[in-house]
Amino acid sequence: MHHCSIDIANGVIRYARSPRRLDGLLKEANSGRSLPGEEVLSLAREMAGKGYEVMPIGCDHFDSRGYCLGHEDPP
Ligand SMILES: [Zn+2]
């Protein structure tokens, strides 16, 4: 199974002027709280600065650009 991921440039940064469109796009891993658009943007910029192209969603196995590398199917 492959996780979906969000294109940082086309899916997040392009909405920098209308952060309401990004509300709830990501959830905080620990609390499950939906992140407001402003936090999604700052996270995306931070990741882009580290060389990521996409933001992995609910994925703990991804390459240096953020793409899911796939997972073993549960038995
Ligand atoms: Zn994954």
N, CA, C, O and the ligand as a Tripos MOL2 file, in Angstrom:
@<TRIPOS>MOLECULE
protein
  301   299    76     0     0
PROTEIN
NO_CHARGES

@<TRIPOS>ATOM
      1 N           0.8340   -1.1950    0.0000 N.3       1 MET1
      2 CA          0.0000    0.0000    0.0000 C.3       1 MET1
      3 C           0.8680    1.2430    0.0000 C.2       1 MET1
      4 O           1.8930    1.3080    0.6780 O.2       1 MET1
      5 N           0.4380    2.2260   -0.7730 N.am      2 HIS2
      6 CA          1.1800    3.4760   -0.8070 C.3       2 HIS2
      7 C           0.3700    4.5940   -0.1680 C.2       2 HIS2
      8 O          -0.8450    4.6900   -0.3420 O.2       2 HIS2
      9 N           1.0570    5.4120    0.5550 N.am      3 HIS3
     10 CA          0.3910    6.5430    1.1700 C.3       3 HIS3
     11 C           0.2450    7.6820    0.1680 C.2       3 HIS3
     12 O           0.9970    7.7820   -0.8020 O.2       3 HIS3
     13 N          -0.7190    8.5160    0.4200 N.am      4 CYS4
     14 CA         -0.7920    9.7070   -0.4190 C.3       4 CYS4
     15 C           0.1590   10.7420    0.1590 C.2       4 CYS4
     16 O           0.4840   10.7230    1.3460 O.2       4 CYS4
     17 N           0.5890   11.6260   -0.6950 N.am      5 SER5
     18 CA          1.4600   12.6910   -0.2390 C.3       5 SER5
     19 C           1.0230   13.9690   -0.9380 C.2       5 SER5
     20 O           0.3520   13.9370   -1.9700 O.2       5 SER5
     21 N           1.4120   15.0780   -0.3620 N.am      6 ILE6
     22 CA          0.9930   16.3680   -0.9040 C.3       6 ILE6
     23 C           2.1790   17.0380   -1.5780 C.2       6 ILE6
     24 O           3.2450   17.1880   -0.9800 O.2       6 ILE6
     25 N           1.9870   17.4380   -2.8200 N.am      7 ASP7
     26 CA          3.0120   18.1760   -3.5460 C.3       7 ASP7
     27 C           3.2320   19.5230   -2.8480 C.2       7 ASP7
     28 O           2.3130   20.3360   -2.7460 O.2       7 ASP7
     29 N           4.4510   19.7460   -2.3740 N.am      8 ILE8
     30 CA          4.6900   20.9460   -1.5700 C.3       8 ILE8
     31 C           4.5040   22.2270   -2.3940 C.2       8 ILE8
     32 O           3.8200   23.1510   -1.9540 O.2       8 ILE8
     33 N           5.1030   22.2840   -3.5750 N.am      9 ALA9
     34 CA          5.0200   23.5150   -4.3700 C.3       9 ALA9
     35 C           3.6100   23.7430   -4.9070 C.2       9 ALA9
     36 O           3.0530   24.8310   -4.7630 O.2       9 ALA9
     37 N           3.0400   22.7150   -5.5230 N.am     10 ASN10
     38 CA          1.7390   22.8880   -6.1850 C.3      10 ASN10
     39 C           0.5550   22.6940   -5.2580 C.2      10 ASN10
     40 O          -0.5300   23.2190   -5.5110 O.2      10 ASN10
     41 N           0.7570   21.9420   -4.1860 N.am     11 GLY11
     42 CA         -0.3630   21.6400   -3.3210 C.3      11 GLY11
     43 C          -0.4320   22.4990   -2.0770 C.2      11 GLY11
     44 O          -1.4750   22.5700   -1.4280 O.2      11 GLY11
     45 N           0.6600   23.1480   -1.7380 N.am     12 VAL12
     46 CA          0.6650   23.9270   -0.5000 C.3      12 VAL12
     47 C           1.1110   25.3740   -0.7410 C.2      12 VAL12
     48 O           0.3590   26.3160   -0.4880 O.2      12 VAL12
     49 N           2.3470   25.5360   -1.2340 N.am     13 ILE13
     50 CA          2.9200   26.8840   -1.3420 C.3      13 ILE13
     51 C           2.0730   27.7840   -2.2510 C.2      13 ILE13
     52 O           1.9910   28.9890   -2.0170 O.2      13 ILE13
     53 N           1.4500   27.2150   -3.2760 N.am     14 ARG14
     54 CA          0.6760   28.0600   -4.1880 C.3      14 ARG14
     55 C          -0.5510   28.6550   -3.5110 C.2      14 ARG14
     56 O          -1.1460   29.6050   -4.0200 O.2      14 ARG14
     57 N          -0.9300   28.0990   -2.3660 N.am     15 TYR15
     58 CA         -2.0760   28.6450   -1.6380 C.3      15 TYR15
     59 C          -1.6390   29.5420   -0.4830 C.2      15 TYR15
     60 O          -2.4140   29.8090    0.4360 O.2      15 TYR15
     61 N          -0.3890   30.0030   -0.5410 N.am     16 ALA16
     62 CA          0.1500   30.8020    0.5630 C.3      16 ALA16
     63 C          -0.7030   32.0340    0.8520 C.2      16 ALA16
     64 O          -0.7550   32.5070    1.9880 O.2      16 ALA16
     65 N          -1.3670   32.5490   -0.1750 N.am     17 ARG17
     66 CA         -2.1720   33.7590    0.0290 C.3      17 ARG17
     67 C          -3.5840   33.4460    0.4870 C.2      17 ARG17
     68 O          -4.3260   34.3470    0.8760 O.2      17 ARG17
     69 N          -3.9560   32.1910    0.4440 N.am     18 SER18
     70 CA         -5.2910   31.8360    0.9450 C.3      18 SER18
     71 C          -5.1870   30.6120    1.8430 C.2      18 SER18
     72 O          -5.6530   29.5260    1.4990 O.2      18 SER18
     73 N          -4.5640   30.8110    3.0080 N.am     19 PRO19
     74 CA         -4.2720   29.6840    3.9080 C.3      19 PRO19
     75 C          -5.5190   28.9290    4.3630 C.2      19 PRO19
     76 O          -5.4200   27.7820    4.7980 O.2      19 PRO19
     77 N          -6.6990   29.5660    4.2670 N.am     20 ARG20
     78 CA         -7.9310   28.8530    4.6700 C.3      20 ARG20
     79 C          -8.1340   27.6030    3.8270 C.2      20 ARG20
     80 O          -8.7570   26.6450    4.2850 O.2      20 ARG20
     81 N          -7.6180   27.5990    2.6020 N.am     21 ARG21
     82 CA         -7.7680   26.4290    1.7360 C.3      21 ARG21
     83 C          -6.9180   25.2730    2.2320 C.2      21 ARG21
     84 O          -7.1090   24.1340    1.8060 O.2      21 ARG21
     85 N          -5.9800   25.5560    3.1280 N.am     22 LEU22
     86 CA         -5.0850   24.5110    3.6290 C.3      22 LEU22
     87 C          -5.4880   24.0260    5.0140 C.2      22 LEU22
     88 O          -4.8770   23.1080    5.5610 O.2      22 LEU22
     89 N          -6.5130   24.6430    5.5730 N.am     23 ASP23
     90 CA         -6.9550   24.2340    6.9090 C.3      23 ASP23
     91 C          -7.2710   22.7410    6.9440 C.2      23 ASP23
     92 O          -7.9860   22.2280    6.0830 O.2      23 ASP23
     93 N          -6.7390   22.0620    7.9320 N.am     24 GLY24
     94 CA         -7.0860   20.6640    8.1260 C.3      24 GLY24
     95 C          -6.4350   19.7000    7.1470 C.2      24 GLY24
     96 O          -6.7250   18.5040    7.1700 O.2      24 GLY24
     97 N          -5.5560   20.2070    6.2870 N.am     25 LEU25
     98 CA         -4.8760   19.3360    5.3340 C.3      25 LEU25
     99 C          -4.0040   18.3150    6.0640 C.2      25 LEU25
    100 O          -3.8590   17.1710    5.6340 O.2      25 LEU25
    101 N          -3.4310   18.7620    7.1740 N.am     26 LEU26
    102 CA         -2.5830   17.8800    7.9770 C.3      26 LEU26
    103 C          -3.1200   17.8260    9.3970 C.2      26 LEU26
    104 O          -3.7400   18.7670    9.8910 O.2      26 LEU26
    105 N          -2.8620   16.6940   10.0330 N.am     27 LYS27
    106 CA         -3.2100   16.5630   11.4430 C.3      27 LYS27
    107 C          -1.9420   16.3330   12.2530 C.2      27 LYS27
    108 O          -1.0030   15.6790   11.7970 O.2      27 LYS27
    109 N          -1.9340   16.8750   13.4430 N.am     28 GLU28
    110 CA         -0.8220   16.6510   14.3430 C.3      28 GLU28
    111 C          -0.8040   15.1800   14.7200 C.2      28 GLU28
    112 O          -1.8310   14.6140   15.0930 O.2      28 GLU28
    113 N           0.3800   14.5570   14.6200 N.am     29 ALA29
    114 CA          0.4620   13.1160   14.8140 C.3      29 ALA29
    115 C          -0.0030   12.6970   16.2050 C.2      29 ALA29
    116 O          -0.7430   11.7240   16.3450 O.2      29 ALA29
    117 N           0.4200   13.4160   17.2180 N.am     30 ASN30
    118 CA          0.1270   12.9930   18.5860 C.3      30 ASN30
    119 C          -1.3170   13.2470   18.9960 C.2      30 ASN30
    120 O          -1.9910   12.3580   19.5160 O.2      30 ASN30
    121 N          -1.7830   14.4630   18.7580 N.am     31 SER31
    122 CA         -3.0860   14.8590   19.2950 C.3      31 SER31
    123 C          -4.2280   14.6500   18.3160 C.2      31 SER31
    124 O          -5.3870   14.5900   18.7280 O.2      31 SER31
    125 N          -3.9220   14.5360   17.0120 N.am     32 GLY32
    126 CA         -4.9810   14.4440   16.0330 C.3      32 GLY32
    127 C          -5.6280   15.7750   15.7090 C.2      32 GLY32
    128 O          -6.6100   15.8370   14.9700 O.2      32 GLY32
    129 N          -5.0690   16.8420   16.2690 N.am     33 ARG33
    130 CA         -5.5830   18.1780   16.0270 C.3      33 ARG33
    131 C          -5.3470   18.5690   14.5680 C.2      33 ARG33
    132 O          -4.2540   18.3600   14.0430 O.2      33 ARG33
    133 N          -6.3560   19.1310   13.9140 N.am     34 SER34
    134 CA         -6.1930   19.6230   12.5480 C.3      34 SER34
    135 C          -5.3650   20.8980   12.5660 C.2      34 SER34
    136 O          -5.6250   21.8050   13.3570 O.2      34 SER34
    137 N          -4.3770   20.9630   11.7000 N.am     35 LEU35
    138 CA         -3.5250   22.1390   11.6750 C.3      35 LEU35
    139 C          -4.1620   23.2360   10.8330 C.2      35 LEU35
    140 O          -4.6800   22.9720    9.7480 O.2      35 LEU35
    141 N          -4.1230   24.4620   11.3330 N.am     36 PRO36
    142 CA         -4.5780   25.5860   10.5120 C.3      36 PRO36
    143 C          -3.6210   25.8100    9.3360 C.2      36 PRO36
    144 O          -2.4530   25.4260    9.3930 O.2      36 PRO36
    145 N          -4.1340   26.4360    8.2720 N.am     37 GLY37
    146 CA         -3.3530   26.6380    7.0540 C.3      37 GLY37
    147 C          -1.9890   27.2620    7.2750 C.2      37 GLY37
    148 O          -1.0120   26.8950    6.6220 O.2      37 GLY37
    149 N          -1.9260   28.2170    8.2080 N.am     38 GLU38
    150 CA         -0.6490   28.8740    8.4540 C.3      38 GLU38
    151 C           0.4240   27.8850    8.9240 C.2      38 GLU38
    152 O           1.5910   27.9900    8.5470 O.2      38 GLU38
    153 N           0.0060   26.9310    9.7480 N.am     39 GLU39
    154 CA          0.9810   25.9520   10.2430 C.3      39 GLU39
    155 C           1.3590   24.9540    9.1620 C.2      39 GLU39
    156 O           2.5020   24.5010    9.0920 O.2      39 GLU39
    157 N           0.3780   24.6120    8.3110 N.am     40 VAL40
    158 CA          0.6750   23.7260    7.1820 C.3      40 VAL40
    159 C           1.7150   24.3850    6.2820 C.2      40 VAL40
    160 O           2.6570   23.7380    5.8240 O.2      40 VAL40
    161 N           1.5330   25.6730    6.0360 N.am     41 LEU41
    162 CA          2.4690   26.4210    5.1900 C.3      41 LEU41
    163 C           3.8690   26.4600    5.7780 C.2      41 LEU41
    164 O           4.8480   26.2200    5.0710 O.2      41 LEU41
    165 N           3.9720   26.7610    7.0710 N.am     42 SER42
    166 CA          5.3040   26.8850    7.6450 C.3      42 SER42
    167 C           6.0030   25.5270    7.6640 C.2      42 SER42
    168 O           7.2160   25.4360    7.4720 O.2      42 SER42
    169 N           5.2210   24.4800    7.8970 N.am     43 LEU43
    170 CA          5.7860   23.1270    7.8550 C.3      43 LEU43
    171 C           6.2630   22.7950    6.4440 C.2      43 LEU43
    172 O           7.3430   22.2320    6.2630 O.2      43 LEU43
    173 N           5.4600   23.1450    5.4520 N.am     44 ALA44
    174 CA          5.8190   22.8700    4.0560 C.3      44 ALA44
    175 C           7.0920   23.6160    3.6680 C.2      44 ALA44
    176 O           7.9630   23.0650    2.9960 O.2      44 ALA44
    177 N           7.1920   24.8730    4.0970 N.am     45 ARG45
    178 CA          8.3860   25.6560    3.7630 C.3      45 ARG45
    179 C           9.6220   25.0680    4.4260 C.2      45 ARG45
    180 O          10.6980   25.0070    3.8320 O.2      45 ARG45
    181 N           9.4440   24.6380    5.6650 N.am     46 GLU46
    182 CA         10.5510   24.0300    6.3910 C.3      46 GLU46
    183 C          11.0390   22.7700    5.6750 C.2      46 GLU46
    184 O          12.2400   22.5490    5.5170 O.2      46 GLU46
    185 N          10.0660   21.9430    5.2420 N.am     47 MET47
    186 CA         10.4330   20.6950    4.5620 C.3      47 MET47
    187 C          11.0530   20.9760    3.2050 C.2      47 MET47
    188 O          12.0150   20.3150    2.8120 O.2      47 MET47
    189 N          10.5060   21.9610    2.4810 N.am     48 ALA48
    190 CA         11.0720   22.3210    1.1770 C.3      48 ALA48
    191 C          12.5230   22.7640    1.3550 C.2      48 ALA48
    192 O          13.3750   22.4730    0.5160 O.2      48 ALA48
    193 N          12.7940   23.4670    2.4500 N.am     49 GLY49
    194 CA         14.1440   23.9290    2.7290 C.3      49 GLY49
    195 C          15.1120   22.7860    2.9630 C.2      49 GLY49
    196 O          16.3200   22.9360    2.7780 O.2      49 GLY49
    197 N          14.5720   21.6300    3.3760 N.am     50 LYS50
    198 CA         15.4090   20.4510    3.6010 C.3      50 LYS50
    199 C          15.4920   19.5820    2.3560 C.2      50 LYS50
    200 O          16.1240   18.5260    2.3790 O.2      50 LYS50
    201 N          14.8560   20.0170    1.2620 N.am     51 GLY51
    202 CA         14.9580   19.2810    0.0100 C.3      51 GLY51
    203 C          13.7720   18.3930   -0.3100 C.2      51 GLY51
    204 O          13.8060   17.6490   -1.2900 O.2      51 GLY51
    205 N          12.7130   18.4560    0.5080 N.am     52 TYR52
    206 CA         11.5410   17.6450    0.2230 C.3      52 TYR52
    207 C          10.7260   18.2500   -0.9150 C.2      52 TYR52
    208 O          10.6420   19.4700   -1.0580 O.2      52 TYR52
    209 N          10.1260   17.3710   -1.7250 N.am     53 GLU53
    210 CA          9.2410   17.8240   -2.7970 C.3      53 GLU53
    211 C           7.7800   17.5890   -2.4390 C.2      53 GLU53
    212 O           6.8960   18.3200   -2.8870 O.2      53 GLU53
    213 N           7.5330   16.5710   -1.6350 N.am     54 VAL54
    214 CA          6.1680   16.2650   -1.2050 C.3      54 VAL54
    215 C           6.1640   16.0440    0.3010 C.2      54 VAL54
    216 O           7.1880   15.7220    0.9030 O.2      54 VAL54
    217 N           4.9780   16.2250    0.8980 N.am     55 MET55
    218 CA          4.8150   15.9440    2.3190 C.3      55 MET55
    219 C           4.1320   14.5990    2.4660 C.2      55 MET55
    220 O           2.9870   14.4440    2.0400 O.2      55 MET55
    221 N           4.8020   13.6240    3.0560 N.am     56 PRO56
    222 CA          4.1700   12.3260    3.2660 C.3      56 PRO56
    223 C           3.0680   12.4250    4.3190 C.2      56 PRO56
    224 O           3.2260   13.1150    5.3260 O.2      56 PRO56
    225 N           1.9650   11.7400    4.0860 N.am     57 ILE57
    226 CA          0.8400   11.7700    5.0170 C.3      57 ILE57
    227 C           0.7450   10.4320    5.7350 C.2      57 ILE57
    228 O           0.5510    9.3940    5.1010 O.2      57 ILE57
    229 N           0.8800   10.4540    7.0230 N.am     58 GLY58
    230 CA          0.7350    9.2270    7.8050 C.3      58 GLY58
    231 C           1.7200    8.1470    7.3880 C.2      58 GLY58
    232 O           1.4080    6.9590    7.4640 O.2      58 GLY58
    233 N           2.8770    8.5420    6.9600 N.am     59 CYS59
    234 CA          3.8570    7.5970    6.4180 C.3      59 CYS59
    235 C           5.1500    7.7170    7.1910 C.2      59 CYS59
    236 O           5.6140    8.8200    7.4810 O.2      59 CYS59
    237 N           5.7390    6.5610    7.5280 N.am     60 ASP60
    238 CA          7.0000    6.6000    8.2540 C.3      60 ASP60
    239 C           8.1290    5.9670    7.4460 C.2      60 ASP60
    240 O           9.1830    5.6430    7.9930 O.2      60 ASP60
    241 N           7.9070    5.7940    6.1460 N.am     61 HIS61
    242 CA          8.9150    5.1630    5.2990 C.3      61 HIS61
    243 C           8.9620    5.9030    3.9740 C.2      61 HIS61
    244 O           8.2530    5.5510    3.0310 O.2      61 HIS61
    245 N           9.7960    6.9260    3.9090 N.am     62 PHE62
    246 CA          9.8380    7.7340    2.6880 C.3      62 PHE62
    247 C          11.2660    8.1500    2.3920 C.2      62 PHE62
    248 O          12.1310    8.1460    3.2680 O.2      62 PHE62
    249 N          11.4950    8.5140    1.1270 N.am     63 ASP63
    250 CA         12.8570    8.8660    0.7350 C.3      63 ASP63
    251 C          13.1510   10.3320    1.0400 C.2      63 ASP63
    252 O          12.3290   11.0230    1.6440 O.2      63 ASP63
    253 N          14.3220   10.8030    0.6230 N.am     64 SER64
    254 CA         14.7770   12.1390    1.0090 C.3      64 SER64
    255 C          13.9640   13.2410    0.3420 C.2      64 SER64
    256 O          14.0870   14.4120    0.7010 O.2      64 SER64
    257 N          13.1210   12.8630   -0.6440 N.am     65 ARG65
    258 CA         12.2440   13.8680   -1.2580 C.3      65 ARG65
    259 C          10.8250   13.7930   -0.7030 C.2      65 ARG65
    260 O           9.9770   14.6210   -1.0360 O.2      65 ARG65
    261 N          10.5750   12.8000    0.1410 N.am     66 GLY66
    262 CA          9.2790   12.6870    0.7910 C.3      66 GLY66
    263 C           8.3580   11.6410    0.1740 C.2      66 GLY66
    264 O           7.2330   11.4500    0.6380 O.2      66 GLY66
    265 N           8.8330   10.9580   -0.8770 N.am     67 TYR67
    266 CA          7.9790    9.9680   -1.5270 C.3      67 TYR67
    267 C           7.9540    8.6540   -0.7580 C.2      67 TYR67
    268 O           8.9870    8.1670   -0.3000 O.2      67 TYR67
    269 N           6.7540    8.0880   -0.6240 N.am     68 CYS68
    270 CA          6.5820    6.8170    0.0730 C.3      68 CYS68
    271 C           7.3670    5.7300   -0.6440 C.2      68 CYS68
    272 O           7.3290    5.6250   -1.8700 O.2      68 CYS68
    273 N           8.0730    4.9280    0.1290 N.am     69 LEU69
    274 CA          8.8760    3.8500   -0.4460 C.3      69 LEU69
    275 C           8.1340    2.5200   -0.4010 C.2      69 LEU69
    276 O           8.7010    1.4870   -0.7570 O.2      69 LEU69
    277 N           6.8870    2.5280    0.0270 N.am     70 GLY70
    278 CA          6.0980    1.3020    0.0710 C.3      70 GLY70
    279 C           6.2400    0.6040    1.4100 C.2      70 GLY70
    280 O           7.1430    0.8980    2.1950 O.2      70 GLY70
    281 N           5.3400   -0.3150    1.6500 N.am     71 HIS71
    282 CA          5.2970   -0.9950    2.9410 C.3      71 HIS71
    283 C           4.9710   -2.4610    2.7520 C.2      71 HIS71
    284 O           4.3130   -2.8560    1.7890 O.2      71 HIS71
    285 N           5.4430   -3.2500    3.6850 N.am     72 GLU72
    286 CA          5.0560   -4.6530    3.7130 C.3      72 GLU72
    287 C           3.5710   -4.7290    4.0340 C.2      72 GLU72
    288 O           3.0810   -4.0060    4.9020 O.2      72 GLU72
    289 N           2.8560   -5.6010    3.3390 N.am     73 ASP73
    290 CA          1.4570   -5.7980    3.6950 C.3      73 ASP73
    291 C           1.3720   -6.5520    5.0060 C.2      73 ASP73
    292 O           2.1090   -7.5180    5.2050 O.2      73 ASP73
    293 N           0.4930   -6.1370    5.9070 N.am     74 PRO74
    294 CA          0.3580   -6.8610    7.1720 C.3      74 PRO74
    295 C          -0.1380   -8.2850    6.9110 C.2      74 PRO74
    296 O          -0.9500   -8.4960    6.0100 O.2      74 PRO74
    297 N           0.3380   -9.2620    7.6870 N.am     75 PRO75
    298 CA         -0.0380  -10.6500    7.4780 C.3      75 PRO75
    299 C          -1.5370  -10.8970    7.7210 C.2      75 PRO75
    300 O          -2.0070  -12.0270    7.5830 O.2      75 PRO75
    301 ZN          4.1590    5.1640    3.1490 Zn       76 ZN76
@<TRIPOS>BOND
     1     1     2 1
     2     2     3 1
     3     3     4 2
     4     3     5 am
     5     5     6 1
     6     6     7 1
     7     7     8 2
     8     7     9 am
     9     9    10 1
    10    10    11 1
    11    11    12 2
    12    11    13 am
    13    13    14 1
    14    14    15 1
    15    15    16 2
    16    15    17 am
    17    17    18 1
    18    18    19 1
    19    19    20 2
    20    19    21 am
    21    21    22 1
    22    22    23 1
    23    23    24 2
    24    23    25 am
    25    25    26 1
    26    26    27 1
    27    27    28 2
    28    27    29 am
    29    29    30 1
    30    30    31 1
    31    31    32 2
    32    31    33 am
    33    33    34 1
    34    34    35 1
    35    35    36 2
    36    35    37 am
    37    37    38 1
    38    38    39 1
    39    39    40 2
    40    39    41 am
    41    41    42 1
    42    42    43 1
    43    43    44 2
    44    43    45 am
    45    45    46 1
    46    46    47 1
    47    47    48 2
    48    47    49 am
    49    49    50 1
    50    50    51 1
    51    51    52 2
    52    51    53 am
    53    53    54 1
    54    54    55 1
    55    55    56 2
    56    55    57 am
    57    57    58 1
    58    58    59 1
    59    59    60 2
    60    59    61 am
    61    61    62 1
    62    62    63 1
    63    63    64 2
    64    63    65 am
    65    65    66 1
    66    66    67 1
    67    67    68 2
    68    67    69 am
    69    69    70 1
    70    70    71 1
    71    71    72 2
    72    71    73 am
    73    73    74 1
    74    74    75 1
    75    75    76 2
    76    75    77 am
    77    77    78 1
    78    78    79 1
    79    79    80 2
    80    79    81 am
    81    81    82 1
    82    82    83 1
    83    83    84 2
    84    83    85 am
    85    85    86 1
    86    86    87 1
    87    87    88 2
    88    87    89 am
    89    89    90 1
    90    90    91 1
    91    91    92 2
    92    91    93 am
    93    93    94 1
    94    94    95 1
    95    95    96 2
    96    95    97 am
    97    97    98 1
    98    98    99 1
    99    99   100 2
   100    99   101 am
   101   101   102 1
   102   102   103 1
   103   103   104 2
   104   103   105 am
   105   105   106 1
   106   106   107 1
   107   107   108 2
   108   107   109 am
   109   109   110 1
   110   110   111 1
   111   111   112 2
   112   111   113 am
   113   113   114 1
   114   114   115 1
   115   115   116 2
   116   115   117 am
   117   117   118 1
   118   118   119 1
   119   119   120 2
   120   119   121 am
   121   121   122 1
   122   122   123 1
   123   123   124 2
   124   123   125 am
   125   125   126 1
   126   126   127 1
   127   127   128 2
   128   127   129 am
   129   129   130 1
   130   130   131 1
   131   131   132 2
   132   131   133 am
   133   133   134 1
   134   134   135 1
   135   135   136 2
   136   135   137 am
   137   137   138 1
   138   138   139 1
   139   139   140 2
   140   139   141 am
   141   141   142 1
   142   142   143 1
   143   143   144 2
   144   143   145 am
   145   145   146 1
   146   146   147 1
   147   147   148 2
   148   147   149 am
   149   149   150 1
   150   150   151 1
   151   151   152 2
   152   151   153 am
   153   153   154 1
   154   154   155 1
   155   155   156 2
   156   155   157 am
   157   157   158 1
   158   158   159 1
   159   159   160 2
   160   159   161 am
   161   161   162 1
   162   162   163 1
   163   163   164 2
   164   163   165 am
   165   165   166 1
   166   166   167 1
   167   167   168 2
   168   167   169 am
   169   169   170 1
   170   170   171 1
   171   171   172 2
   172   171   173 am
   173   173   174 1
   174   174   175 1
   175   175   176 2
   176   175   177 am
   177   177   178 1
   178   178   179 1
   179   179   180 2
   180   179   181 am
   181   181   182 1
   182   182   183 1
   183   183   184 2
   184   183   185 am
   185   185   186 1
   186   186   187 1
   187   187   188 2
   188   187   189 am
   189   189   190 1
   190   190   191 1
   191   191   192 2
   192   191   193 am
   193   193   194 1
   194   194   195 1
   195   195   196 2
   196   195   197 am
   197   197   198 1
   198   198   199 1
   199   199   200 2
   200   199   201 am
   201   201   202 1
   202   202   203 1
   203   203   204 2
   204   203   205 am
   205   205   206 1
   206   206   207 1
   207   207   208 2
   208   207   209 am
   209   209   210 1
   210   210   211 1
   211   211   212 2
   212   211   213 am
   213   213   214 1
   214   214   215 1
   215   215   216 2
   216   215   217 am
   217   217   218 1
   218   218   219 1
   219   219   220 2
   220   219   221 am
   221   221   222 1
   222   222   223 1
   223   223   224 2
   224   223   225 am
   225   225   226 1
   226   226   227 1
   227   227   228 2
   228   227   229 am
   229   229   230 1
   230   230   231 1
   231   231   232 2
   232   231   233 am
   233   233   234 1
   234   234   235 1
   235   235   236 2
   236   235   237 am
   237   237   238 1
   238   238   239 1
   239   239   240 2
   240   239   241 am
   241   241   242 1
   242   242   243 1
   243   243   244 2
   244   243   245 am
   245   245   246 1
   246   246   247 1
   247   247   248 2
   248   247   249 am
   249   249   250 1
   250   250   251 1
   251   251   252 2
   252   251   253 am
   253   253   254 1
   254   254   255 1
   255   255   256 2
   256   255   257 am
   257   257   258 1
   258   258   259 1
   259   259   260 2
   260   259   261 am
   261   261   262 1
   262   262   263 1
   263   263   264 2
   264   263   265 am
   265   265   266 1
   266   266   267 1
   267   267   268 2
   268   267   269 am
   269   269   270 1
   270   270   271 1
   271   271   272 2
   272   271   273 am
   273   273   274 1
   274   274   275 1
   275   275   276 2
   276   275   277 am
   277   277   278 1
   278   278   279 1
   279   279   280 2
   280   279   281 am
   281   281   282 1
   282   282   283 1
   283   283   284 2
   284   283   285 am
   285   285   286 1
   286   286   287 1
   287   287   288 2
   288   287   289 am
   289   289   290 1
   290   290   291 1
   291   291   292 2
   292   291   293 am
   293   293   294 1
   294   294   295 1
   295   295   296 2
   296   295   297 am
   297   297   298 1
   298   298   299 1
   299   299   300 2
@<TRIPOS>SUBSTRUCTURE
     1 MET1         2 RESIDUE 1 A MET
     2 HIS2         6 RESIDUE 1 A HIS
     3 HIS3        10 RESIDUE 1 A HIS
     4 CYS4        14 RESIDUE 1 A CYS
     5 SER5        18 RESIDUE 1 A SER
     6 ILE6        22 RESIDUE 1 A ILE
     7 ASP7        26 RESIDUE 1 A ASP
     8 ILE8        30 RESIDUE 1 A ILE
     9 ALA9        34 RESIDUE 1 A ALA
    10 ASN10       38 RESIDUE 1 A ASN
    11 GLY11       42 RESIDUE 1 A GLY
    12 VAL12       46 RESIDUE 1 A VAL
    13 ILE13       50 RESIDUE 1 A ILE
    14 ARG14       54 RESIDUE 1 A ARG
    15 TYR15       58 RESIDUE 1 A TYR
    16 ALA16       62 RESIDUE 1 A ALA
    17 ARG17       66 RESIDUE 1 A ARG
    18 SER18       70 RESIDUE 1 A SER
    19 PRO19       74 RESIDUE 1 A PRO
    20 ARG20       78 RESIDUE 1 A ARG
    21 ARG21       82 RESIDUE 1 A ARG
    22 LEU22       86 RESIDUE 1 A LEU
    23 ASP23       90 RESIDUE 1 A ASP
    24 GLY24       94 RESIDUE 1 A GLY
    25 LEU25       98 RESIDUE 1 A LEU
    26 LEU26      102 RESIDUE 1 A LEU
    27 LYS27      106 RESIDUE 1 A LYS
    28 GLU28      110 RESIDUE 1 A GLU
    29 ALA29      114 RESIDUE 1 A ALA
    30 ASN30      118 RESIDUE 1 A ASN
    31 SER31      122 RESIDUE 1 A SER
    32 GLY32      126 RESIDUE 1 A GLY
    33 ARG33      130 RESIDUE 1 A ARG
    34 SER34      134 RESIDUE 1 A SER
    35 LEU35      138 RESIDUE 1 A LEU
    36 PRO36      142 RESIDUE 1 A PRO
    37 GLY37      146 RESIDUE 1 A GLY
    38 GLU38      150 RESIDUE 1 A GLU
    39 GLU39      154 RESIDUE 1 A GLU
    40 VAL40      158 RESIDUE 1 A VAL
    41 LEU41      162 RESIDUE 1 A LEU
    42 SER42      166 RESIDUE 1 A SER
    43 LEU43      170 RESIDUE 1 A LEU
    44 ALA44      174 RESIDUE 1 A ALA
    45 ARG45      178 RESIDUE 1 A ARG
    46 GLU46      182 RESIDUE 1 A GLU
    47 MET47      186 RESIDUE 1 A MET
    48 ALA48      190 RESIDUE 1 A ALA
    49 GLY49      194 RESIDUE 1 A GLY
    50 LYS50      198 RESIDUE 1 A LYS
    51 GLY51      202 RESIDUE 1 A GLY
    52 TYR52      206 RESIDUE 1 A TYR
    53 GLU53      210 RESIDUE 1 A GLU
    54 VAL54      214 RESIDUE 1 A VAL
    55 MET55      218 RESIDUE 1 A MET
    56 PRO56      222 RESIDUE 1 A PRO
    57 ILE57      226 RESIDUE 1 A ILE
    58 GLY58      230 RESIDUE 1 A GLY
    59 CYS59      234 RESIDUE 1 A CYS
    60 ASP60      238 RESIDUE 1 A ASP
    61 HIS61      242 RESIDUE 1 A HIS
    62 PHE62      246 RESIDUE 1 A PHE
    63 ASP63      250 RESIDUE 1 A ASP
    64 SER64      254 RESIDUE 1 A SER
    65 ARG65      258 RESIDUE 1 A ARG
    66 GLY66      262 RESIDUE 1 A GLY
    67 TYR67      266 RESIDUE 1 A TYR
    68 CYS68      270 RESIDUE 1 A CYS
    69 LEU69      274 RESIDUE 1 A LEU
    70 GLY70      278 RESIDUE 1 A GLY
    71 HIS71      282 RESIDUE 1 A HIS
    72 GLU72      286 RESIDUE 1 A GLU
    73 ASP73      290 RESIDUE 1 A ASP
    74 PRO74      294 RESIDUE 1 A PRO
    75 PRO75      298 RESIDUE 1 A PRO
    76 ZN76       301 GROUP 0 **** ****
